C-alpha cells in the first residue's frame, strides 16, 4: 500500500467563511444549457485577498474557491490547451 501525501489546505480559513451574498456571478452570454453554466465571482475576503468562487448555475452548491494564483494558473493552462480532450 502506498502512502498518500499529506493534504495542505491553504484556504481552510476561507472555506465556509467567504461571504457570497453580494457576489456578482458572471456566466457566458449564450442561452443556458439544460445542465447549467459555470459561473464565477471575484469575492473579497476579510483577510485582504480576493478569491475566485466557481459554481454551477443550476446547482448553487458546492462552491469551489480558488486563490488568484490558482485561477491565473488555470486560465493560462486553458489557453495553452492543457485541458483539451485528447481525441
N, C-alpha and C positions, 0 to 999 in steps of 0.2 A: 504494500500500500504506500502510495506517495503522500507526502505531507503537502498541504496547500500553504501558500504564502500567507502571512498574516494580513488581515484586512486593515487598511488605513483609511479612515473616513475623515477627510479634511473639511467636510461640510456638516459634521454632526451638530455643531452649534446653530446651524441654519435650518436644517431639515425639521419641519414641523413648526418652525418659528418665523417663516417667511410670510409676510402679510400680503396676500394675493387679492384682497378685497377691491383694491383700486387698480389692479393690473390692467394695462391696455394690451389685450391679446391681439396679435397680428396673425393673419392667415392669408392663403393665396386668394386672389380675386375671382377665380373661376367658381362655377356652381359647386356646392358641397356634394361629394360622393356619398353613397349610402353608408359607408363605414366612417365618414368624418374626415376632417382635415387635421393636419398637425398645426397647432397654434403655439406661438412663443410670446413671451413677455419679458422685458428687461425690468427687473424689480430691485430697487434699492433696499438695503438692509441696514439695521441699526449699527452694524459693525463697520459701516462706511463703504462697503463693497457693493457693487451691483451684480446680481446673479441673473442667469437666464433660466426661466421656467418654461417647460415644454409639456403640452398635454394634447389629448385627442379631443376635438370639438364635440364629439358625441358621447365621450366618456370622460368627464371632467376630473376624475381621479384614477390612477395616481398622477401626480405632477412630478416630473423629473427636474432636478435642479443641477445646473452647471455653473462653474466659475467662468469668468470671461476668458481665461486662458484655455479652459477646456472647450468652450464654444468656438473660439478662434481656431483651435486645432481641428475641430470637427468641420467647420466651414472650409478650411484650407484642404482637408482631406477630400471633402465632397467635390470641390473644384478640381482637384487633381485626379479624380476618378477612383479614389481609394475604395469607394463603396459600390462601384458599378458591378452589375451582375456579370459573372464570367462567361456567359454564353451569348 
